[in-house]
Amino acid sequence: MAAPALARRVAGGPLWTVPLALGIVLILVPYFNLEYSIVRQLQLAMILSLLVSGLNLSLGFAGELALGQVAMYAAGAYTAGLLSVHGHTDIALQLVAAGLAALLVGVLTGIPGLRLGSWSLAMTSFFLVLLLPDVIAIFKEDTGGRNGLSGILSPTLFGRMLTPEDYFMVIAIVTVAWFAVMRNIAVSRHGTALRVLKQSPVLAASMGINVFRMKLMAYALGAVPAGLAGALFASLDLYISPEAFGFTVATTILAASVLGGSASVYGAVFGAFILQFGLNQSTDFQKYSLVVTGAFLIVGGVLLTGGLSGLARALWRRVLAEDPTAAPADRAATAGDEVPAVPGKVLKVEGVAKAFGGNQALKGVDLTATPGRVTALIGPNGSGKTTLLNMICGFYRTDAGVIALDDRQLQRMGPDRVARTGVARTFQTPNIPEGITVREAVMAGRYAGHRATVLEAVLRLPRYRKVRRGDLLEADRVLDLVGIRHLENAEATALPLGQRRLLEVARCLISNPGVLLLDETASGLDEDEVERLAEVIRRVRDAGGTVVLVEHNFQLVLSLADEIVALAHGELMAKGTPEEIQNNERVMSEYLGIDPDAPSAPHVVLADVLDDAVAEGADR
Ligand SMILES: Nc1ncnc2c1ncn2[C@@H]1O[C@H](COP(=O)(O)OP(=O)(O)OP(=O)(O)O)[C@@H](O)[C@H]1O
């Protein structure tokens, strides 16, 4: 069988069986009679893998530069160590307690850092590492201070003393189990939501995701494997001291994460094993471990985008003869004739004002958008269109005025609550997360509206499976509606601009929005793509959707809009049907730059443009 054909057959099967098989081999290592030094390195490499996977969750998946893994590692180790010193030697009990202690440290340190923003988290978590020896010294009565905690007893499990071989198996089983958990999170809707967050917190909030809660969840979840690693480490040498939780370990974790590929599940294992075995190749390496770690960090960060796992993925694609940048051959939109109803709501903006310092961007603007109609918002650059959109979405607070969707006032809500109330938007530059398929990117639009907990996702419980089935079915529906279902397995960021814009519309539609805000969706598209987009907007409007279109393409506006609202200098310049707007002198002079009194060519050209556009609009 040719290599690509064999690879395709393997790829078609459940891929998780490969790491599972490797995990089983690892669990059985005690039966292979390996040298003690190799067995020890394997144990330390598994412990490091756990630490790295925790960092991958917050750094690689959620995009938060958090360096506090070591503090959570120490919390786990000292919790387990102290339990043991006081006679509680059961390793299962120690693992649970250590996981919880690390979770607590993660939550307590994550809250201030995450509230302040990404660099603040890096700084607070970094200081945590520096402070650690002092904190341990403060409690030296219990922890042994800088001398370390001795007197840790050999671990037991359910009353039975563990041999070194048994203990190896415990470490391997915990590691394999954690990676199964991590894998289930990564391929679940929570994993996709984390990638959305990493791409852009603004995008995440506009999809109804509570950004702070999501970041905290990733950071706190990442603490759990660090706590487990700590407990496993404490019973390995039956001695722990502050030196084991220093800056060198923090750098090693970071280097292993970057080298293995921080946005991957199994990259943590690659990175950890290479670092662990690499650093212990010679005593020189150990002596200059910071320098060697730095070298690994540079190799991973500069030479390998996506780390070794990124490289492995690229090679795998090559074997499969796939080109990730080549989306499947484009087909014409094949949307079915029947479009399910879109439950549009009435959007009312009344007397909305906003100033940025001395710049009055909006001065008492009114706008009403109703179901089954397209309301276009036009105006010269700087007239306040995007500001109004951002205020409707909750990104800016109003200085005055009311914004309501049906009867619910939005002007005091944050962007994620506004989105959950039913406001969906696209962006001037399509905002699409990396590393996910078109289908996943669209399904992410349902994340906030249809909930299933992380635990339900990890254990694949019935509620999770039901929500997931709904995600898949609805994704089919909206991808059909916008005509890109044939691209569902393509990498979302690899699509050309026109299809990325359609993807954004699909992502909005899957949330069944009360109002759909389209921000310059046609910009940068060629004529065919604009026509395709216009067709999609008509279909949404005809299905009962409320559409607000912010657009510079005047011809498109005239062909699509039922009502046009024109702004100038943050104020209402004109409002009316396309016919009324095209005859409005202020719109002509201030927006289109045409002198309505001049009996010259521009007027005639404009009339031609408008005639064409209006004729097109009448066809619908
Ligand atoms: N975050 C901000 N801080 C300060 N000033 C801002 C901010 N956002 C917008 N403005 C100002 O508010 C005014 C309206 O800008 P806005 O971007 O809403 O206009 P627009 O009609 O969307 O323009 P364009 O068509 O170029 O996108 C401009 O004077 C702009 O400089």
The ligand as an SDF file (V2000), in Angstrom:
LIG
                    3D

 31 33  0  0  0  0  0  0  0  0999 V2000
  -11.7490   54.3960   20.8200 N   0  0  0  0  0  0  0  0  0  0  0  0
  -11.7770   55.6580   20.3700 C   0  0  0  0  0  0  0  0  0  0  0  0
  -11.0800   56.6120   21.0130 N   0  0  0  0  0  0  0  0  0  0  0  0
  -11.0940   57.8920   20.5890 C   0  0  0  0  0  0  0  0  0  0  0  0
  -11.7820   58.3170   19.5090 N   0  0  0  0  0  0  0  0  0  0  0  0
  -12.4900   57.4170   18.8270 C   0  0  0  0  0  0  0  0  0  0  0  0
  -12.5290   56.0320   19.2170 C   0  0  0  0  0  0  0  0  0  0  0  0
  -13.3300   55.3570   18.3370 N   0  0  0  0  0  0  0  0  0  0  0  0
  -13.7710   56.2750   17.4430 C   0  0  0  0  0  0  0  0  0  0  0  0
  -13.2830   57.5050   17.7340 N   0  0  0  0  0  0  0  0  0  0  0  0
  -13.5630   58.7340   17.0170 C   0  0  0  0  0  0  0  0  0  0  0  0
  -14.9590   58.8130   16.8630 O   0  0  0  0  0  0  0  0  0  0  0  0
  -15.2940   59.3190   15.5900 C   0  0  0  0  0  0  0  0  0  0  0  0
  -16.1680   58.3350   14.8380 C   0  0  0  0  0  0  0  0  0  0  0  0
  -15.3600   57.2370   14.4320 O   0  0  0  0  0  0  0  0  0  0  0  0
  -15.9660   55.9080   13.8060 P   0  0  0  0  0  0  0  0  0  0  0  0
  -14.8380   54.9360   13.6730 O   0  0  0  0  0  0  0  0  0  0  0  0
  -17.1310   55.4900   14.5820 O   0  0  0  0  0  0  0  0  0  0  0  0
  -16.4290   56.3760   12.3670 O   0  0  0  0  0  0  0  0  0  0  0  0
  -16.8960   55.4980   11.1410 P   0  0  0  0  0  0  0  0  0  0  0  0
  -18.0740   56.1980   10.5790 O   0  0  0  0  0  0  0  0  0  0  0  0
  -17.0800   54.1120   11.5330 O   0  0  0  0  0  0  0  0  0  0  0  0
  -15.6500   55.6200   10.1710 O   0  0  0  0  0  0  0  0  0  0  0  0
  -15.0950   54.5600    9.0930 P   0  0  0  0  0  0  0  0  0  0  0  0
  -16.0880   54.5560    7.9820 O   0  0  0  0  0  0  0  0  0  0  0  0
  -13.7840   55.1290    8.6970 O   0  0  0  0  0  0  0  0  0  0  0  0
  -14.9780   53.2470    9.7810 O   0  0  0  0  0  0  0  0  0  0  0  0
  -13.9730   59.6020   14.8750 C   0  0  0  0  0  0  0  0  0  0  0  0
  -13.6620   60.9680   15.0650 O   0  0  0  0  0  0  0  0  0  0  0  0
  -12.9890   58.7380   15.6070 C   0  0  0  0  0  0  0  0  0  0  0  0
  -11.7180   59.2960   15.5810 O   0  0  0  0  0  0  0  0  0  0  0  0
  1  2  1  0
  2  3  1  0
  2  7  2  0
  3  4  2  0
  4  5  1  0
  5  6  2  0
  6  7  1  0
  6 10  1  0
  7  8  1  0
  8  9  2  0
  9 10  1  0
 10 11  1  0
 11 12  1  0
 11 30  1  0
 12 13  1  0
 13 14  1  0
 13 28  1  0
 14 15  1  0
 15 16  1  0
 16 17  2  0
 16 18  1  0
 16 19  1  0
 19 20  1  0
 20 21  2  0
 20 22  1  0
 20 23  1  0
 23 24  1  0
 24 25  2  0
 24 26  1  0
 24 27  1  0
 28 29  1  0
 28 30  1  0
 30 31  1  0
M  END
$$$$
